[in-house]
Amino acid sequence: MKKFILAALLMTSLSSFANETRVRTQKVYQPVYNKQGDMVGTSANYDFDKLPKDAIYTITSKYTFPEYNLKECIEFTDEYGEKRFFIAMNSAKERLILDITTEGEVSVLAKIRK
């Protein structure tokens, strides 16, 4: 259930960054709230090349260009100070949201068919 709520929050956060990402030049932290209005963390745009090296290797090996295009890369810090990274990638058939730990482990958080 916690992953589902986090996925919904991040999908909302990712979509809100979609139009602003290309304009920003500095890292700007945005608060992230749950449905009850409580702040659960912060998110900010993040450079793909600054992700953990193991994650970059996994992503570039498994989700290759030009089939997959990177759309968003954000850093999420929860209320306990723990960081995670989330990547949104599009292909002709689906949109993927990848969850990345600070140790470089990559998992699919959401797969949305087009």
C-alpha positions as CSV (number, residue, x, y, z in Angstrom):
1,M,0.0,0.0,0.0
2,K,2.9,2.4,0.9
3,K,4.4,1.8,-2.6
4,F,1.1,2.5,-4.3
5,I,0.7,5.8,-2.4
6,L,4.3,6.7,-3.2
7,A,3.9,5.8,-6.8
8,A,0.7,8.0,-7.1
9,L,2.5,10.9,-5.4
10,L,5.5,10.6,-7.7
11,M,3.4,10.3,-10.8
12,T,1.8,13.6,-9.8
13,S,5.1,15.1,-9.0
14,L,6.7,13.9,-12.3
15,S,3.9,15.3,-14.3
16,S,4.1,18.6,-12.6
17,F,7.8,18.8,-13.4
18,A,7.2,17.9,-17.1
19,N,6.8,21.5,-18.4
20,E,9.2,23.1,-16.0
21,T,12.2,20.8,-16.4
22,R,13.7,22.3,-19.6
23,V,13.5,25.8,-18.2
24,R,15.2,25.3,-14.9
25,T,19.0,25.7,-14.6
26,Q,19.3,25.1,-10.8
27,K,18.1,22.4,-8.5
28,V,14.8,23.6,-6.9
29,Y,13.2,21.5,-4.1
30,Q,9.5,21.1,-4.2
31,P,7.4,19.8,-1.2
32,V,5.5,16.5,-1.8
33,Y,2.2,16.0,0.1
34,N,0.0,13.0,0.7
35,K,-3.7,13.0,0.2
36,Q,-4.3,14.2,3.8
37,G,-2.1,17.3,3.1
38,D,0.8,16.2,5.2
39,M,4.3,16.9,3.7
40,V,6.0,13.5,3.1
41,G,9.2,14.8,1.6
42,T,10.7,16.9,-1.1
43,S,11.6,16.3,-4.7
44,A,13.9,18.0,-7.2
45,N,15.1,17.6,-10.7
46,Y,18.3,15.5,-10.8
47,D,21.0,14.9,-13.5
48,F,20.9,11.4,-14.9
49,D,24.7,11.2,-15.0
50,K,24.9,11.8,-11.3
51,L,22.9,8.7,-10.4
52,P,24.8,5.8,-8.8
53,K,27.1,4.1,-11.4
54,D,25.4,0.7,-11.0
55,A,22.0,2.3,-11.7
56,I,23.3,4.1,-14.8
57,Y,24.7,0.8,-16.1
58,T,21.5,-1.1,-15.5
59,I,19.3,1.5,-17.1
60,T,21.4,2.1,-20.1
61,S,21.8,-1.7,-20.7
62,K,18.2,-2.6,-20.2
63,Y,16.3,0.4,-21.5
64,T,18.3,1.4,-24.5
65,F,18.0,4.5,-26.7
66,P,16.3,5.0,-29.1
67,E,13.6,2.6,-27.9
68,Y,13.4,4.3,-24.5
69,N,13.7,8.0,-24.0
70,L,14.5,9.6,-20.7
71,K,11.8,12.1,-19.8
72,E,12.3,12.9,-16.1
73,C,14.9,12.2,-13.4
74,I,14.1,13.4,-9.9
75,E,15.5,13.0,-6.4
76,F,13.0,12.3,-3.6
77,T,13.9,12.8,0.0
78,D,11.4,11.5,2.5
79,E,10.6,13.0,5.9
80,Y,13.3,10.9,7.5
81,G,16.0,12.2,5.2
82,E,16.2,9.0,3.1
83,K,16.9,9.6,-0.6
84,R,15.6,7.7,-3.7
85,F,15.6,8.6,-7.3
86,F,12.8,8.2,-9.8
87,I,13.2,8.0,-13.6
88,A,10.4,8.4,-16.1
89,M,11.1,6.8,-19.5
90,N,8.9,6.6,-22.5
91,S,8.8,4.1,-25.4
92,A,6.3,3.8,-28.2
93,K,4.3,1.3,-26.2
94,E,4.7,2.3,-22.6
95,R,5.8,4.7,-19.9
96,L,8.0,3.4,-17.2
97,I,8.7,4.8,-13.7
98,L,11.9,3.4,-12.3
99,D,12.7,3.4,-8.6
100,I,16.5,3.7,-7.8
101,T,18.1,3.4,-4.4
102,T,21.2,5.3,-3.3
103,E,23.1,2.0,-3.6
104,G,22.1,1.8,-7.3
105,E,19.4,-0.9,-7.2
106,V,16.8,-0.4,-10.0
107,S,13.2,-1.6,-9.9
108,V,10.1,-0.9,-12.0
109,L,7.7,1.1,-9.9
110,A,5.0,1.5,-12.6
111,K,4.5,0.4,-16.1
112,I,1.8,2.3,-18.0
113,R,0.7,1.0,-21.4
114,K,-0.1,3.6,-24.0
